[in-house]
Structure formats: C-alpha cells, structure tokens
C-alpha cells in the first residue's frame, strides 16, 4: 500500500507541473485542449471549459496540449508566449517545494517567522542549485538514472519512515522534476526554451524546431526504456 502512496505522490507532483504549464498558457492567452496525467489512451477524465482533463494509460509523466491546428499556428503564438508557457511547469515545481519545506520545519519543531517564510525559500534554492550542478553525473554514471518505477520503489521505502520523510521525498522529487524538465533537450521544457530563444534571435532557426523535437523524443523514449530496464533489474536482483 505504501508504494501506491508513493505513486500517487509522484503523480500529484507531475499534475502540479502540468498545472503550472496550464496556468502559464492561459495567462499568455494560449488555449489548452488537453491536460493529461500520463501518456497514451484516455482512461478517465472530465471537461473543464474547453479543456479535456484526463488520466491516461501510461503513468510516465504528463502533458498539456495547446489547442492549435498546426505548426504554423503554434509559431504564431509568439516566442515570448511559448517561453512563458514552457517555464510554467518547472516554476510550479520549484514553488511547491517551498511550502513543503516550511511544513517540514514546523514538524521538526522549527517554528518561527524565519523558518516559515525565509528559510524555505533559501533551502529550496540551495537544493535546486545542488541538484543542478550534479547533472553532469547523469552522463558519467547513466546507470544511476531512475525511472518512475525506481522513484516509486525508493519512495515507498522512504515514505514508510514517517510523514517528515515523505515530505522530504516530495521536495526532492518536485525539485528534480523542475531540473529534469529544464534540460536543454527537446521536447523537454528546457529544450523548447532553447529553441524559442534561438528563434527569437534569428527567426530562420524556427525550421529546426520540429526535427529537434522528433530527435529529442526518440532520445527521451530511449532513456526512459533504459532507466526502466535498469530499475527492474535492480529490484529483481
């Protein structure tokens, strides 16, 4: 049962990430057709305004799909709107870590204005930078990359240690979701930001957008398969 709790927690943090994209998109006037937790066929959901909010079959992330007809309409949104839209998810995950850290401080007996309002922001920023500088280790130690399977398995063990441990796990996952999605690899948010920035500097570079995203998807799917196989092998050992 504790592993179900870990899966729900990871799913909740993914939902927050996607909700960040949703809010950012709506702020910039971007219509949203689909808000999905998971990929693949629709399992359940409801309609919220013009948006199909759905739970999909494969629980390996999520996505927010702008309500646009084609590539040309997507580029007409403007680089600024697309960049804000891309930043919404990572920003939501970073901001989520702050109240979680504040709650950890309270449960740990550190109750003061500083520990509730200032320290959580500083701690979240320090952890973000720490995780950010450790990214090169992903390339030097690819066997350490974990999939949803590994996160749920490890998270279940951590959450069994109590509420504070579960909250710390949530902070780590939330910040890692922000950092992972900021990697400069299309179709991740960081890759889109990189391409939008290049397009902003030179509109002719827009033609590289689709090929780069296709290449990124192939690489990302390969990475997910590799990480999942590694996690299953570790858990079976």
Secondary structure, DSSP 8 states (H G I E B T S, - for coil): -HHHHHHHHHHHHHHHHHHHHHHHHHHTT--EEEEEEEEEEEEEEEEETTEEEEEEEEEEEEEEEE--SSHHHHHHT-HHHHHHHHHHHHHHHHHHHHHHHHHHHHHTT--SHIIIIIHHHHHHHHHHHHHHHTTHHHHH-GGG---HHHHHHHHHHHHTT-HHHHHHHHHHHHHHHHHHHTSS-TTSHHHHHHHHHHHHH-GGGGGHHHHHHHHHHHHHHHHHHHHHHHHHHHHH-
